[in-house]
Amino acid sequence: MHNSIPLVTAAHYGSRQRPTAILIRTSWTTDDKGAANAIAQAWHNPNNRVDSCHYVVDEAQVIRCVPDKIQAFHILDGYKNYKGAISINVCHDPPFSPELVTVLRAAKLTSRLCKLYRIPVRILSDSDVERWLKHSWKFRGGIILKTVGEFPTQKFLNSVKSTS
């Protein structure tokens, strides 16, 4: 699956993990061609000791930064431990919605990862996320959305389901 996805290794990542959820997050950049590469290169910088993500998606490409079975570091919710989540950073500039091509590219990747790791294709509620955070090693979660602005949640979920 990963042979066709370029790899730009992040400088900051953690220990091994067993993937049980997909974390979709917002990058706060444009989703223009090249945005994913710029973010990946910033995470690749050895001076970056703050943030990383497994994949970055823009309108033109997907870039892999951290192996799926290694924990990435997320600046979300006061550094909650999302160990067990494969994170996908969707390039877009809130409050605007990402381009449809970017949403579909992220949905296709999400579908492939859900199938590969047998993760249920469903959006987790806040209480489900809390349950998952406490028991990620034994609870096959789903999709965690940590997006802002006009992210097209239903269109994204429908696309994930239609490609799985």
TORMI-607489 format. One line per 8 residues: number of its first residue (from 1); for each residue x, y, z of C-alpha. Coordinates in steps of 0.2 Angstrom, whole numbers, plus 5000, padded with zeros to 4 digits. Each point is the difference from the previous one (the first is absolute). Layout:
REM TORMI-607489
NUM) X,Y,Z  ...
This chain:
REM TORMI-607489
1) 5000,5000,5000  5014,5012,5005  5011,4997,4984  4991,5014,4991  5000,5013,5014  5016,5011,5001  5009,4999,5017  5007,5015,5009
9) 5004,4994,5017  4996,5012,5015  5013,5004,5012  4989,4998,5015  4990,4984,5003  4998,4987,5014  4999,4982,5004  4991,4985,4992
17) 4981,5000,5000  4986,4989,4994  4988,5010,4988  4982,5000,5006  4994,5017,4994  5002,5013,4987  5003,5018,5005  4995,5013,4988
25) 5007,5017,5004  5001,5017,4991  5017,5008,4995  4995,5019,4999  5008,5002,4983  4994,5001,4983  4997,4984,4991  5009,5005,4985
33) 5012,4988,4991  5016,5000,5010  4992,5004,5017  5002,4982,5006  5018,4999,4995  5003,5017,5009  4993,4993,5016  5009,4983,4999
41) 5017,5010,4997  4996,5010,5015  4997,4985,5011  5016,4992,4992  5010,5014,5007  5011,4994,5015  4996,5016,5009  4981,4995,5000
49) 4998,4991,5017  4981,5005,5001  4989,4992,4988  4998,4986,4987  4987,4990,4991  4999,4984,4990  4994,5007,4984  4997,5017,4992
57) 4987,5003,4986  4998,5014,4988  4991,5002,4983  5015,4992,4991  5008,4986,5011  5001,4990,5016  5016,5000,5009  5005,4988,5014
65) 5010,5007,5015  4999,4986,5013  4997,4981,4998  4983,4995,5005  5006,4989,5014  5010,5014,5008  4992,5013,5011  4999,5018,4993
73) 5000,5016,5011  4984,5010,4998  4998,5018,5006  4981,4998,5004  4990,5001,5016  5014,5004,5011  5011,4986,4994  4988,4986,5003
81) 5008,4983,4997  4993,4994,4984  5011,4984,5000  4991,4987,4989  4994,5014,4987  5007,5002,4983  4999,5018,4997  4996,5008,4983
89) 5003,5019,4999  4988,5008,4987  5007,5016,4992  4987,5013,5000  4998,5018,5007  4985,5001,5012  4987,5007,5001  4999,4995,4981
97) 4996,4982,4995  5014,4990,4992  5000,4997,4981  4989,4985,4996  5015,4991,4992  5010,5002,5017  4985,4993,5009  4998,4985,4988
105) 5019,4997,5001  4999,4999,5019  4985,4989,4999  5008,4988,4989  5015,4999,5011  4989,4998,5016  4990,4986,4991  5016,4991,4996
113) 5007,5001,5018  4983,4995,5008  5000,4985,4989  5018,4995,5003  4999,5002,5019  4981,4994,5002  4995,5017,5007  4981,5003,4999
121) 4995,5014,4988  4990,5011,5012  5003,5017,5007  5003,4999,5019  4990,5011,5012  5009,5010,5013  4995,4986,5013  5007,4986,4988
129) 5016,5010,4998  5002,5001,5019  4996,4981,5002  5013,4997,4986  5013,5011,5008  4998,4989,5016  5000,4983,4992  5008,5002,4983
137) 5009,4984,5001  4984,4990,5000  4987,5011,4992  4999,5001,4981  4995,5018,4999  4996,5008,4984  5003,5017,4992  5004,5015,5012
145) 4996,5017,4992  5010,5014,5007  4997,5013,4986  4994,5018,5001  4991,5011,4988  4988,4993,4986  5007,4983,4999  4988,4989,4989
153) 4998,4986,5013  4985,4991,4991  5008,5001,4983  5017,4993,5008  4991,4986,5009  4990,4995,4984  5016,5000,4990  5009,4989,5013
161) 4985,4988,5000  4998,4999,4981  5019,4996,4997  5001,4987,5014
